Amino acid sequence: MNDLGPHADRLLGIDPTVRRLARELYQAVADAPIISPHGHVSAEMLASNRPFADPADLFVSPDHYVTRLLHSSGIDLGRLGVGSSATPPREIWRTLCASWGLFAGTPVRYWLEDSLERVFGITLRPSADTADELYDRIAEKLSQRGYRPRELLARFGVEVLATTDDPADSLEHHRQLAKNGESLANVIPTLRADAYMTPGSDGWRQRLDALTATSGQDCDTYQGLLEAIRIRREFFKQHGATATDAGVADAWATPLTDTQAESLHRQGLDGSISADGARAYRRNMLFQFGLMAAEDGLVMQLHPGVIRNHHAATFARFGADTGHDVPALTTFAEPLRELLNRVGTSASFQIVLFTVDETAFSRDIAPLAGFYPSVYAGAPWWFLDAPAAVRRFRAAVTETAGFYKTSGFVDDTRALCSIPSRHDMSRRLDAAYLAELVIDHQLSETEARAIAKALVGDIPRKAFRLAKPKEVEPLR
């Protein structure tokens, strides 16, 4: 059979009693507006509103979830349009479809199938035999005005979409979007300053120069860099930002004296800094960013514990974010002790902790969120944003921290068309989890319905300090 047609009861549980109640809970939130407070959709793409080039450009080449799995089965990334590949888009698409069986049981297949049906109305199963027909049908849709980025964003019923942006970014595309009436979503920036935290890293000197130019503050000194970051944080707030982001090797936030930090800054500029010195500087910067968050109220997102660019040859040929980052064991309790002792009970400070080491959910993150008013358990992210891992997250975190100290779902995606599919997956899984608690007499049905609605509304709004919504039309 070539028809796929996602089943109406997918992910709602295998027990018939649970499934019946889960279906009711899910239906109560299925069409609720989408809050996407952490992601990587390009503001420039939305502002320009150019049509997507072709099906491969939409679903394959920019999505390292897809290319990583194909590469693991021996398909060269160059054949998939990664980097400066000259592979024709139709050939890239044929490779995906011919390899469809490789995605069985993965969330990638779930999202792709759901997106084909939900966004394009296509229920034809990808295969070598159907590849060209699928390509032509999707390409024909992409030529229509209703399938441009802004129109899709409005159609998906997105209430708020947060992008991820360099502190030196002018935010011109956000200003364009704020003036544009076509997209009903509130597209807001998120300041991410990782690249400024480690002296001596690739591009650090050039980034300081760019930040100097945009902030008007000389970054040749440590104190100058801190002041420039403060200036840009305020600039981002003026443009709607409610949060910052930091993806670092570990969660240690350890302060240095100003003299120590200034010395390491100079060593970074003259090229003499050691690996230990650069690490100490980065950990101090994370501490300083925490203090800034307590001063200006921007929510601090932290996602440490990723071994970046694991395969040197792939990094040299294709660059970063091409599928060869892997998780590392990560701890939070001791690394964040000094920061949380300083600002963890401050009413102005808020931090959302993400991890790709799921052992940290019950061991570190839930206990911290279960005590500190400022700490929120971030949703399963990246390698963990899969159905089984989301279920484990709920079991690991809820008993210690409850539902209301979690972040709500984050899609963390560059793939625009996967946003409604990812959020729909989360809503189904949460409905099934809540139904189990009701059947087990741990919750009433009334409570379960209220929590289901809060998980897609008030919970992420509170965790990310988001304003109340505009009126948006959900995808049906």
Beta strands, then each sheet from edge to edge (+ up, - down):
strand 1: 34-36
strand 2: 158-162
strand 3: 186-188
strand 4: 191-192
strand 5: 243-246
strand 6: 299-302
strand 7: 306-307
strand 8: 326-327
strand 9: 351-353
strand 10: 375-377
sheet 1: 1+ 2+ 3+
sheet 2: 4+ 5+ 6+ 9+ 10+
sheet 3: 7+ 8-
end
